Amino acid sequence: MIYRCVNCGGNVVYEPQVKKMKCLSCGGNECQEEQPSQTPDICVNCGAQIPFKKFDSAGRCPACGTYIIRDHMVANQYKPDLIIPFKISKREAENRLKDEFGKKLFLPGSFLSEKTLEGMRGVYVPFWMYDYNTNINYSAIGTKVRTWTSGNRRYTETSYFNVYRQIHVNYDGIPVDASIEMDDAVMDLMEPYDYGQILSHDNKFISGFDSETYNMSLGELEPRAIRKVDRSNREWIAQHTSGYTTLTKENMNADNRNVGNRFALLPVWVYEYRYKGENYKFYVNGETGKCVGKAPRSMGKAVGFTALLFGSLMLGLDGLALVLGVL
């Protein structure tokens, strides 16, 4: 399906800067009507075949540039429950990358150039959100050590305590990305999102962007969610057992009871740069602007800088020798 402009028939997409649907042809706002597609992999605008991948739910026609949503990949079991719409525009994402990486030494000349940045794309990444009611039981032997000096002697007193803690925590929306193509560690670094801004899903938000449906099931990914919960459980225990000098014979049991799951789409800007036969990927959180990536280095620039520095040093030494010779 596509969203067509009721005024001119153009393609209407979601514009993050104004938080409205905007026609790419006439510039009209909130002027869309939904036009379903009989053949989801064929562009309803020009009839070209669109090379969608298996889990793609939205993308752009390579022939005419129209943004297409695959009807069957956003319905029934694939229909998302929640979405955080893009808040950071493409231009803002470019500026965030330039601020984060543009001042690093020895960057290739074409890195972050206007031409290469044209390929940056906005992607809605699929996430499963897990809710848990957790009861934590913790025990340990704690010590508190006190030292003081009296006369010429120094004293140490160690007190021992039986430490018990019972903590109940409600976890609402532990996110785990469900995209095979997206690196799990990178998606973890994209966090945190502001889940106060999450909305009930509406297909209009993915018009103008690439999007995926989930690639893996709830059950496959739940171990990752549990690991996140367990890390948080340990942080809660650490907060509630501060003040002890040592904690030994620790024992912690956590009952993590799954009480709900939802399928959500979260926004990410993806910039790919190829240099010297290697691909460099950079990611910008589409809501907060947080950047993740590793900048390439131009060895030619590094060698040139070293040669220039060495030349300047030698010139300085020659000058010094000349001055000393005159004296």
C-alpha positions in Angstrom: 0.0 0.0 0.0 0.9 3.6 -0.3 -0.4 6.8 1.1 -1.6 9.1 -1.7 -2.2 12.8 -1.5 -5.9 13.6 -2.0 -4.9 16.9 -3.6 -2.3 15.9 -6.2 -1.9 12.1 -6.0 1.6 12.4 -4.7 3.3 10.1 -2.2 2.6 11.2 1.4 5.2 10.3 4.1 5.7 11.0 7.8 7.9 14.1 8.4 9.7 13.9 11.8 10.4 17.7 12.0 6.7 18.6 11.9 5.3 15.3 13.3 2.8 15.3 10.5 2.2 13.5 7.2 3.5 15.5 4.3 3.1 15.2 0.5 6.4 14.9 -1.3 4.9 16.5 -4.4 2.7 19.5 -3.3 3.9 19.8 0.3 0.4 19.4 1.8 0.0 18.2 5.4 -2.3 15.4 6.6 -3.7 15.0 3.1 -3.3 11.3 2.8 -5.5 8.4 1.8 -4.5 4.8 2.0 -4.3 2.9 -1.2 -4.0 -0.9 -0.8 -1.9 -3.0 -3.1 -3.0 -6.2 -4.8 0.7 -7.3 -5.3 2.8 -6.0 -2.4 6.1 -6.5 -4.1 5.1 -4.4 -7.1 5.1 -0.7 -6.9 1.5 0.6 -7.1 2.8 3.8 -8.6 5.0 2.7 -11.5 4.7 -1.1 -11.7 8.3 -1.9 -11.0 9.4 -5.0 -9.1 10.7 -4.0 -5.6 13.5 -6.2 -4.2 12.1 -6.6 -0.7 13.9 -9.0 1.6 12.0 -11.7 3.5 11.2 -9.7 6.6 10.9 -6.2 5.1 7.6 -4.6 5.8 8.2 -1.2 4.1 10.7 0.4 1.8 11.3 2.5 -1.3 10.7 1.7 -5.0 14.2 1.9 -6.7 12.6 3.0 -9.9 10.4 5.9 -8.9 11.2 6.5 -5.3 7.7 5.9 -4.0 7.6 4.6 -0.4 5.7 1.3 -0.3 4.3 -0.6 2.7 3.8 -4.4 2.3 0.2 -4.9 3.4 0.6 -8.5 4.5 3.7 -7.8 6.6 1.9 -5.2 8.8 -1.3 -7.2 9.4 -2.5 -10.1 11.5 0.4 -11.8 13.4 2.8 -9.2 11.9 0.9 -6.1 13.0 3.0 -4.1 15.5 1.5 -3.2 18.8 3.6 -0.1 19.5 5.9 2.3 17.7 8.2 5.3 18.6 8.0 7.5 15.5 11.1 9.2 14.2 11.8 12.4 16.0 15.3 13.1 14.5 15.2 14.1 10.8 17.7 12.8 8.3 19.5 16.3 8.3 19.6 16.2 12.1 21.1 12.7 12.0 23.7 13.8 9.6 24.7 16.7 11.9 24.8 14.4 14.9 27.3 12.1 13.0 29.4 15.1 12.0 29.5 16.4 15.6 30.4 12.9 16.9 32.9 11.8 14.3 33.7 14.7 12.0 36.6 16.1 14.1 38.5 12.9 14.5 42.0 12.8 13.0 42.9 11.2 9.6 39.4 10.7 8.3 39.1 9.8 4.6 38.1 12.8 2.5 34.8 11.3 1.4 33.6 10.3 4.8 30.5 12.2 5.8 30.5 14.0 2.5 27.1 15.1 1.0 27.3 12.4 -1.6 27.9 9.5 0.7 25.4 10.7 3.2 22.7 10.5 0.6 22.6 6.8 1.2 21.6 7.2 4.9 18.3 5.5 5.5 15.8 5.6 8.3 14.9 2.1 9.5 12.2 0.9 12.0 13.8 -2.0 13.8 11.6 -4.7 15.3 11.7 -5.3 19.0 10.0 -7.6 21.4 9.1 -5.9 24.6 8.9 -8.2 27.7 7.1 -7.4 31.0 8.1 -9.2 34.2 7.0 -9.3 37.8 10.2 -10.2 39.7 10.7 -11.3 43.3 14.4 -11.3 44.4 15.6 -13.2 47.5 19.2 -12.4 48.6 21.4 -13.4 51.5 25.0 -12.8 52.3 27.5 -12.3 55.2 28.3 -8.6 55.4 31.1 -6.9 57.3 31.7 -3.4 58.5 35.2 -2.4 59.4 36.0 0.4 61.8 39.6 1.6 62.5 40.9 4.1 65.0 44.1 5.1 66.8 44.7 5.4 70.5 48.1 6.4 71.7 50.7 4.5 69.7 48.3 1.8 68.8 45.9 1.4 65.8 42.8 -0.7 66.3 40.5 -2.4 63.8 37.1 -3.7 64.6 35.2 -5.9 62.2 31.5 -6.5 62.7 29.6 -9.3 61.0 26.0 -9.2 59.8 23.6 -11.7 58.3 22.2 -9.8 55.3 18.8 -10.6 53.9 16.9 -8.7 51.2 13.5 -9.4 49.6 12.8 -7.1 46.7 9.8 -6.9 44.3 10.3 -5.3 40.9 7.9 -4.7 38.0 9.7 -4.5 34.7 7.6 -2.9 31.9 8.9 -3.3 28.4 12.4 -4.9 28.5 13.4 -4.4 24.8 15.2 -7.1 22.7 15.7 -6.4 19.0 14.2 -9.1 16.7 16.2 -8.3 13.6 18.8 -10.7 12.3 20.5 -8.0 10.2 21.0 -5.6 13.1 23.9 -6.4 15.5 22.5 -7.2 19.0 25.3 -5.3 20.8 24.8 -2.2 18.6 21.0 -2.2 19.3 21.7 -2.5 23.0 23.9 0.6 22.7 21.1 2.4 21.0 19.2 2.4 24.2 17.8 4.0 26.1 14.7 5.2 24.2 12.2 7.4 25.9 9.3 4.9 26.3 7.1 7.6 27.6 6.8 8.6 23.9 5.8 5.2 22.7 2.4 5.1 20.8 -0.1 2.6 19.6 1.1 1.5 16.1 -0.2 3.3 13.0 1.1 2.4 9.6 1.4 6.1 8.6 4.5 6.4 10.8 6.5 3.9 8.6 5.6 5.7 5.3 8.8 7.3 4.2 11.1 4.8 5.9 12.4 1.2 5.7 10.9 -1.2 8.2 11.1 -4.8 9.2 8.8 -7.2 11.0 10.2 -9.5 13.6 12.7 -12.1 12.4 12.7 -14.2 15.5 9.9 -15.4 17.9 9.2 -14.3 21.4 10.5 -17.6 22.8 13.8 -17.5 20.9 14.7 -14.1 22.3 13.4 -14.4 25.8 16.8 -15.6 27.2 18.2 -12.3 26.2 15.4 -10.4 28.0 16.0 -12.6 31.1 19.8 -11.7 31.0 18.8 -8.0 30.9 16.5 -8.5 33.9 19.1 -10.4 35.9 21.7 -7.6 35.3 19.1 -5.1 36.6 18.3 -7.4 39.5 21.9 -7.3 40.6 21.9 -3.5 40.3 18.9 -3.4 42.6 20.6 -5.6 45.2 23.8 -3.5 45.0 21.7 -0.4 45.8 20.1 -2.1 48.8 23.2 -3.5 50.3 25.5 -0.5 50.1 27.4 0.4 53.3 29.0 -2.9 53.9 32.8 -3.2 53.6 32.5 -6.8 52.2 29.8 -9.2 51.2 30.6 -12.9 51.1 28.7 -16.1 50.8 26.2 -14.3 48.5 23.2 -16.2 47.3 20.5 -14.6 45.1 17.4 -16.2 43.6 15.1 -14.3 41.3 11.7 -15.4 40.2 11.1 -13.6 36.9 7.5 -14.1 35.9 6.6 -13.1 32.4 3.3 -11.1 32.5 3.1 -9.6 29.0 4.7 -9.2 25.6 4.4 -6.7 22.8 5.8 -6.2 19.4 7.2 -2.7 18.8 9.1 -0.7 16.1 11.9 1.6 17.2 13.6 4.2 14.9 17.3 4.1 13.8 19.2 6.0 11.2 21.8 3.8 9.4 24.8 5.2 7.5 27.0 2.8 5.6 30.5 3.9 4.4 32.8 1.7 2.3 36.5 2.4 2.5 39.5 0.3 1.3 37.2 -2.7 0.8 35.8 -2.6 4.3 32.3 -1.6 5.4 31.8 0.9 8.3 28.3 1.2 9.8 27.1 4.0 11.9 23.8 4.3 13.7 21.8 7.2 15.1 19.0 6.7 17.6 16.0 8.1 15.6 14.5 9.5 18.8 17.4 10.7 21.0 20.2 11.3 18.4 22.6 9.0 20.2 25.4 7.9 17.8 27.2 4.5 17.6 30.0 3.6 15.3 33.8 3.4 14.7 35.3 6.0 12.3 37.7 4.8 9.6 41.3 6.2 9.3 43.1 7.2 6.2 46.6 5.8 6.3 47.6 8.2 3.6 46.6 11.2 5.7 48.3 9.7 8.8 51.6 9.1 6.9 51.4 12.6 5.4 50.8 14.1 8.8 53.8 12.2 10.2 56.0 13.2 7.3 55.0 16.9 7.8 55.6 16.7 11.5 59.0 15.1 11.0 59.9 17.7 8.3 59.0 20.5 10.5 61.0 19.1 13.4 64.1 18.7 11.1 63.7 22.2 9.8 63.5 23.5 13.4 66.7 21.6 14.3 68.5 22.9 11.2 67.5 26.4 12.2 68.7 25.9 15.8 72.1 24.5 14.5 72.5 27.6 12.3 71.8 29.9 15.2 74.3 28.1 17.4 76.9 28.1 14.7 76.5 31.9 14.3 76.9 32.3 18.1 
